[in-house]
Amino acid sequence: MAETHFQESSNCLPTLFTTSCSLSLSKKKTKKSNRDMDSTSLPQWSSLPSDLLFNIASILGTRIDLLSLRAVCNSWRSSLPLPPKAPLVKLPFPIDPNNPNLNPNRHGHFALSESFSYSLEPINRDPKRTWLIKIQESESGNVILKDPLAQHPLAGLDRLPKVLNLLDYRVKEISKGYFVEFVEQGKAPYPSIFVNEMKSCISIKQVAVSTSFDKIGDHGFVVMVIYNGGKLALWRMGDDKWSNVNDILEGSVYDSVAYNNGKFFAIDVNGLTISIDPAKASFEIMEVAPAIPRSGFGHGDKFKYLVKWFSDLFLVEKYHEDLFYWSESDDEDDYHIKFKIYKMNEEECDWVEMDGLKDAVLFLGDGCSFFVWAKDLAWWKGNCICFLNYLFMGSGSDGPGPMAGIFDFEDGISRKLSKFSSCSKLFWPPPSWLKHYP
């Protein structure tokens, strides 16, 4: 399990700030020529008033942006405190104490953690290449590198540097996700965890939270999870047990959950969409959109994803249009995996089908999905979906790329990501420029 951490430095200014400096100077009228200017006439960033510095820091949206701001100079680094670490959030275990698969002697709790997906690029190095990686931060400040589309840690990263200097790289946070893991307490009962207990009592399929960790306590904190093969449960901070939504909506099997515009949303396998307002004392369930017609062949290997982007909520439906996943005689290696995408219209209480993604790329992962502008990814085109599918396993590589595919809205065809060598390098192998730094 590889670990690394970000390091600040004040050896030079990041590109962002040098560019801002030159733009502001060009607008000023001065009697001196550029040739006569000396260093004393340039803005002294270290002397920036503290109240203005704090105002700049307050509008930065991510932790990595604040770290980069602190890296500008020693004065800023000493003035701005480090971003707070995510608090340890313990959730009750079990969710359903009446589950017949639960070992009555098993004790513990669920731990809720954040994960972040970042894009990395060298600032002054060509040709341009973007590397996408997901990290989970430990209590010590180190981070564990993970597959951006899955939950497991990446192997084979021993040659990577232990420290990343933020002034050498352009680092951008593109996604934040949450995951829940079970923490055993006391002596583990014998026998160890069986498959049925793992699936129905311990494994959490997907998580959504009502607010970021840095805002816990402002307006309450509520967690929604999918567990036990598609059941839905909610927990409010301070409660000693979970509220099971399936006690109200019996028989529903849920595919995906999301939090958007102050409400939780959940969609079941039939496309029925519900919302829950966490601000209300009782979790009142509202039907947002009726079930949508099924697409594709049969009922197997279909999935619906809820994905938030800015203030909009999207529904992505994955299905197979044929009995067979792919044809051996198909020159284009079409796996017959298709997608439809819809945008939520809350006023009309309905999903509106879209004809594509235009200049965006959608990444559909295991428990975490996100949009990225194609212009922010080297060698990528827009109007496509990059998705995880275990049909692609066994391609002879340790990285996440061989398990991914690309669906192109222009021709409606799904292909292995490995068919596109320049695009697959977004995931694997790690770029050579990372190995050039101690």
PyMOL commands that set and color helices and strands:
alter all, ss='L'
color gray80, all
select helices_A, chain A and resi 15-26+39-41+45-47+50-58+63-70+74-79+195-202+213-215+245-247+374-376+390-392+401-403+417-419+421-424+432-434
alter helices_A, ss='H'
color red, helices_A
select strands_A, chain A and resi 3-7+89-91+108-122+131-137+143-146+163-165+169-184+204-209+222-227+231-236+243-244+254-260+263-268+273-276+285-289+303-309+312-320+337-345+350-353+360-364+369-373+384-388+404-408+413-416
alter strands_A, ss='S'
color yellow, strands_A
deselect
rebuild
show_as cartoon
